[in-house]
Structure formats: C-alpha cells, structure tokens
Amino acid sequence: MNNELFPSVPITDKQMNIVSIKAIEDIGYDLQDSILLKSLTPEENTQCRQGLFFQDGRRRVDYILTYHIKKSSRAGGSRLRDNAFTRTLRRGRPPPPPPPADAERGSPDHQEHHDQDKAQRRDEFESGLLEMGLELERDEETKTPGVGFVKIHAPWNVLCREAEFMKLKMPTKKVYEVKHSSGVMEKINAFISKLTDPLHPNLEENQKQKVKHLSYPFSREKQHLFDLSDRDSFFDSKTRGSLVCEVLKRTKCTKAKFSMGLTSLLGSGVYLAAYPLHDGDVEGENAEPNDRKLLYEEWASYSVFYKYQPIGLIRKYFGEKIGLYFAWLGVYTQMLIPASLVGVFVFLYGCVTVDDDIPSMEICDQRRNITMCPLCDRVCSYWNLSTACGTARASHLFDNPATVFFSIFMALWAAFFMEHWKRRQMRLNYEWDLTGFEDEEDHPRAEYEFRVMQKSLRTDHKSQKPGKEKLTCKDRFPAYMTNLIMMLLMIGVTFAIVFGVILYRISTKAALAMSSNPVTRSNVRLTVKTTAAIINLVVILILDEVYGAVARWLTVLEVPKTDKSFEERLIFKTFILKFVNAFTPIIYIAFFRGRLGGRPGSYLYVFESYRMEECAHGGCLMELCIQLSITMLGKQLIQNNLFEIGVPKLKKLIRYIKSKRRSFQEEEREKKLQRYETDHFLEPFAGLTPEYMEMIIQFGFVTLFVASFPLAPLFALLNNIIEIRLDAKKFVGELRRPDAARGKDIGIWYNILRGVAKVAVIVNAFVISFTSDFIPRLVYQYMYSPDGSMHGFVNHTLSYFNVSHFQNGTAPVEPFHLGFRVDICRYEVLSERLRYLSTHTLNDISSRYKDYREPPWSPTPYEISKEFWAVLAARLAFVIVFQNVVMLMSDVVDWIIPDIPKDISLQIHKEKILMMDLFMKEEQGKTRRQDSVTSEEMRHGPLTRSRSISHTPCKNY
C-alpha cells in the first residue's frame, strides 16, 4: 500500500493502541495495515464529543464539508468511516463501471452509478486537499441520518503558507505608543468617555489601548518578527477558517474533461454544504467561555440595547465585511438621534402653532359657509368647506415653515453622515490593519464553471479538439434580453398595481358617498386614504419577495463569473425593482395626484367612467404623510422584524423535522449533537445584500420625503435599535458561521447612499414647492394680501364654477343636499372673485373648487389665471435655489471635513517609519554578521568558513 502521505507511527510508544479500521477492504486496503493512535484523556474526550476537535482531542476542526450518504448501502458502497483515529486517502481504487447502455435515467442502477460518481469526485477532491497539506477526518456515524461529515484541520505549516499567500497582516513583537489628543481635547474626550462608559460592552477591548503592535504581512522567512510563543492562538478561529476556505477554493478535480472546484461540487450536489464551525454553545450550564457566547451576552441580548456594539469582537469572530456592516449600521443609527430630535421638534412646533394658523382657522370657520363642488359624479353632492377642518389642522402639523428648515437640515445631515462614516471607516481600517489592503482574487462561481463545462463538452464533441472555453457576450445575449424584458415587465406590474389602487380609491369613494350612514359619509376621505395605504403596503410586501426572487433568477441567467460580479449585478437589479416598488405610490401622491383630474365640467376620465381623484383642500401632503407612515412602519414591523425572527426559526425547524427518522430510539434523540451537526441545522448565510437593502430603502424613506413626514427619522431610529439586536441574534444563533471575508469598505452601497442623498435634495425641493402650500402662501402674503398677513388666503385659492356647466349625467343627484339650491360652486383656484363678491355675499349660493382658473363670468372662463403663472414661477425658482444652495452647503461640508482623521493619518505615517527602522536595523545586523564572517575568513582561512557554515542551523520551510 502506498502510504506516503501517512507516515507510520513508531510502535515503541507505550501509550499507543492498535485500532482496526472498519470497511477498510471496501477501498482496497489490507486489514493488517492498521494505524497506531494515541489514547485520549477525559478532557480530550469531552472536547471530541463537542465536535470542535478531531478524535485525538488535539487537532482543531477548522472547516466542515457535508455530503449525502445512503444508510442502506453501507456494506456494498464506496464509503469509508474515518473514525476517531484515522485519516485515509482513497487512492488506487478503480473507477466505478459505467452503467448499462439501456439503463434508464431514473432506474436504481443509474442512481447508484450517479452516487458512485459523486463519491469518486469526493475522493479526488479530498486527495487534493491532503496533497495541499490539510488533514481530514470523516464521520458518518452521526445522529444526523443521510448526512456524512468531513472534518478538516490545517496544520501550522499550511496556515503559515496560506497566510503568506493572502498577505495577511499579523501583529509583530514591535509595539509603539498610540498618541491620543492632547491638551483641552484630551480632557474633553476623557470627560465624554467617562460619561459614556456605562454604554460600552463589558469587554477588555473597550479599554483605550496606549500601545499597539506593529503589523506586517506574514512571511515564513520573517517568522522571527512575530510572537509565535503560542501557535494555537496566533491564528484565531476566524482566520483559520478563512485560510482553509482559500485552500478549498483553489483545489480542483481535474481527472474529468472539465475542472471542478468546491463551488461546482456544491452546485452539483457532490457536497451538500461547506462551513466553518461556531466556537461553541451560547446557552446552557456547561457552555464554556468563547467569543460566540460573549457576543450572545454583550451584543445579541435585548437587555443591552442601549449599549454600543462590540465591533472589534464582531470583526474578530465574523470577519471584516460583516464587522463593517454592523459598524455602518451603528453609525447610521447614532446619526438618526439628532435627526429624530429635530423631527420631533418640527412636529411639536406644528402642534403648538396649529391654533394660530390662519388658513386652518378660515377653513374651520363655519360662518363662512363656503360651498364646494362635488368630489365625484352624481352620487356625491355639494359640501361645506368647514367639514375639512380636521384635515386642514392635521396638514399643518407637517406643512409649516419649520418643514423647510427640516428639509435643509436633513440634506446637511446626510452629508455629515457620509463624511462621518468615511472617517469611521478609515479608523477601523487602521485598527484592523487593513491599510494598503487590496481586494482578493475572486474564484469562479459554480454556475459559471458548469456553463463553461457544457460549452466545452459541446465544442469538444463538434471539433474533437479540447480547448479552454469561456462565456462570451454572444453566449449571454439571450440572458441580457430576458433581463431587459423582465425588468420592464416588473416595473410595468408596479405601475399597473398603483393604477389599480387608484381605481379602488375612486370607486370606494363613490360607494361610501352613497351610504345612508352620516358617519360613514363624513369620514369618506380618511377611510379611503387609510385602506388604500394598507392595500399598497400589502402589495409592496408581496412584490418585494417576488422581485427579490426575480432579481436573483435574472442574475443567475447572466451567469456572472465571480461572486463579486454576481453580487453587484444582483444589488443593481434588486435595488431598482424594490425602490420602484416602494416609492411609486408615494411619488404618484406627491407629484401627480390632483394635477391630472381636470376641473368641474371638464374632468379627466379613465375608461370613460372613473373620474380621476383630487387632493383634499389642504393639498396632498397629508395623504402623502399617511401613505409614507403606513408603508414605512409596515415594512419595518412586518418585513424587517417579523420575517427576520420567524423565517429562520421556521426553516431551522423544517430541516430538523426532515432529518428525523422514526426508527431512531428516543434516548438517541436526547443525546447531545456534535458541534458540526448542530451547525448543519442552522440557516446558511445568504450574504449581506438583504441586510443592506432594507437599510438603504429605509434611508430613502428618511431622506427622500422627509418634508412630508418629519417623524420618519424617529421611527427609523426605534426600528434600528431593535434591528441591530435582531441581526445579532440571527448571526450568532440562527445562521451558520459565514466565511470570514476581508474588505476595507462597504463597496457599492456607499455609492448608492450618495446617490439617494443627492436625489433627496431634489425630491424635497419639489415636495415643498409643488406638494405643500408653502410657496402659494408666500406668494399670497407678499403679492396679494392687503395687509401682508394670511387673512383671505383660503378665499384667494378658491375659484368659481357655474353648476349649469356640468357635463351631461355628472351633476349631483341631490342638488338640495345642503338645504338650498346651488348655482355657483367653488374650487380652489385664483380668479377674479372680487367682482363676484361685490354683488354676492359669502353666505349666498356660491360653490367653489380648488384650482387657479378664471371665473365663469370672465371673458375667458375657466382658463388658467395669471396668478397661476406667478405661483408656478415662484415654485420653480424655489426648486432651483433650494437645490443649488443645499448641494453647495453639502459640498462645503464634504470639503471641510477630512476623510482621514488627523490622529489616524499621523499613526499610519508613524507605522511606516517604524517599519522602515525595523528593517533597516535588521539589514544592519545582517551586514555586521556578514562582516564578522568575512573577517574570520581572512584570519583563519576558508576551512573555518566551511565549518561555520556547517554549524549554521537550517531553516525549516
């Protein structure tokens, strides 16, 4: 037997026992080729039972591969149980015979051949892992039926080699003093630190470090620079797992016509899963102290919701990319605190000043008896403007002068947030030794390798000349066309659903207006607004899930080569679809509703029977606020929180139920599972895209339409406080441990945030200018008011309509609903009303509507009045000025605040100088040693030199 990878163990060791290997004959080995293994102490047995170590109790399990096994075919299959004391390599076994030519695809013979083919590929792959220096141990006798486990351990020399390949920066023996702020700033920082001390987790890392180890990319030739006194802890579990993962990604199966890596093996079912192990249990009396347990207690507990996150420990356990996500989420949540306070102040200002708002007082004054035109055809009758008193007062809570200030504040807040995050990111890069880090080479995805394999097989079949293939634009053209068509179709579906909700509002308003219940008739607007917003919310939640699946399917069709390319394409599609889905109903209410309906006597109809809806007297801002608040709160409570709690637990329960077998005895079920078995039942990590996406959409709610809903930052803050702990519980207790990935920034998400912040300035400018009454009030106060006050503003915005000009079949069925006959109704517009008021009184039979048009007695009746153009000019001027001023201020903030904190810049420069001094001293030492050897040669001759060389210890690589 060729056992070159498994050197024999000396038989003279008295502590060694001989253990036979079961089923060894199945792979061609002789029973006499037994392996001697060391007996275990009770502590080592305990560690083995926990599943964190090999069966020898010494070698740590760094990674796990799982695969499907058939319990019924144990004797005749190609299985090998590497028990507590074996590492075996299936080499030399002949390949399985091909299936009969007439075997059907679904026949047992075909399935058995398929399983043998998978086993053969596993053998080849694991042989490659052994050749790369990894150590394997197989376990098929677990309490998880149908699943076998391959435990992987990386010895010290493999870890050193991979760390050098990946250029991992590791702390050296050299330490230097970290200088903090001095003088007044130091006292201020010390005072703030003392105040916030109760808010920090109970961890040693939170203590301000006065010294820092100088870091340097690991090199086997320069091991003397590093503190290797404890090799077991030099590379932590996160780093060990990432190094092993890198080996797994590089190892290929090459015996077939095509090369298959780990991603391909996972995609084809050769392996079921691949994951690093969690450090241990988080609950239970016997749970030993570990980083996972510490994270559970100091991060994933609701009792510590008021504390800062242990970002350093998160990075140590999960890696830099996940650490950066939670650091970004923490910075975003902290920045929401001042935004929430200002938003609450704006809301309270509206509450305090609502009784002093003259337009609201005029609307609520029943003595004015202003008769308004019907809200719908035939079934709706004339109504008094005073019945809109509640809506007008509520609109003032969000439509007041403080709203403009808040919009400017939020634009600057977004700029400060982006700059603050850049500085925080640079500080983390320095603390985590990521300065100078470059993105790692990404390995091809499984789907890409399979498509290349299929193309290679077709090419080889045609040309009989094997060659290296790759996917071209021509190969992907059908997928690109499918992407374009499906994206347009999904956006069209969103528009169609918004249109359907519009029809619902129109028809429901008409139906409720026919009700005999006076309470129902008086609350028609509120009922329709609320129910339509809830329907929109339900549709948005459903379409979010559909669009997420569609975006992933479309991205899979494109077959991106690398995970990074796949993630970026998926993010782009998902963001476009979910952004359109969430904000299309809001954009319609803010900018289109009430502007497409026409005027009395010339309304715009849909399908010749549905009259387009109008805004309430106070404008559409109140309806925009209702839609925004219900959508935002609903998405946060239902989608972000409820789904994140329930779905992972439900999936975990389903996997556990599927794994059970009735043949198991009850006492076997109660036995504690191994660590790798427990992790197998956890939900696989699906990436950070869903986490970032929900926060980006929330950021859009907070910034894009904040002028209509100043309480949005407050609700976002409350949601994020819960969201952080929910995500923490999910990552620590509900998900398999992700592969630790390095990264120095949040990637494409930062560009998306900047784009949303820029668009928010424009959107808020248009909301203030066109959706609210801020500009019309300013125009009236400074151009048309007799005394410079707001008295008469409501009358100024109402125009007149002669009810005899209604289109046939559209006049109210009950014209005497108000107790008198109506000849002239009003709608909100600016017109020549002074002539009318000179011959009529407000208590006359006049009726109004809201629009800027000429009265019916004008030479140009119902035409747009000159006041309309004055207001429009003011609105456009405000948009231009607001946009440019706010963006200029944002750019000034960006220019004033440096991206790199001054102390971090100095420390990075100091590290470079110290590193140069370290190598200069090392080089000088080598030179002195070389000079001494040369002088010895000159005195004693070359013999001494040869002798000195012969006694020079050799480095072991």
Protein Blocks (a to p, Z undefined) as FASTA:
>chain_A
ZZkllccddfkbmkbccdddehklmnopafklccddddddfklmmmmmnopacfkomacc
fbdcdddddfklmmmmccdcddfkbccddehiacdddddfklcfkbmklmmmmmmmmmmm
mmmmmmmmmmnopacdddfbbcbehiacddddddfklmmmmmmmnopacddfbdcddddd
ehjllmmmmmmmmmmmmmpccdfklpccfbdcddddddfklmmmpcckbmmlmpcfklmm
mmmmmmmmmpccfkbmbdcdfklmmmnomambdcdddfbdfbdjklccdfklmmmmmmmp
cklmmpccdfklmmmmnojklmmmmmmmmmmmmmmmmmmmmmmmmmmmmmmmmmmmmklm
mmmmmklopacddfbehjaccddfklmmmmmmmmmmmmcfklmmmmmmmmmmmmmmmmmm
mmmmmmmmmmnopghiacddddddfklmmmmmmmmmmmmmmnopacdddddfklmmmmmm
mmmmmmmmmmmmmmmmmmmmmmmmmmmmmmmmmpmbfklmmmmmmmmmmmmmmmmmmmmm
mmmmmmmmmmmmmmmmnopablmlmmmmmmmmmmmmmmmmmmmmmmmmmmmgoplnopeh
iaccehhlaccddddfkojklmmmmmmmmmmmmmmmmmmmmmmmmmmmmmmmmmmmmmpc
fkbcfklmmpccdfklmmmmpccdebjklmmmmmmmmmmmmmmmmmmommlmmmmmmmmm
mmmmmmmmmmmmmpccddddddfbehjmlmmmmmmmmmmmmmmmmmmmmmmmmlmmmmmm
mmmgmnlpaehklmmmpccddfklpcehiacfblmlnopacfbdcddddddfklmmmmpc
fklcbdcdddddddfkbmbghiacfklmmmmmmmmmmmmmmmmmmmmmmmmmmmmpcfbd
fklmmmmmmmmmmmmmmmmmmmmmmmmmmmmmmmmmmmnojklmmmmmmmpccddZZ
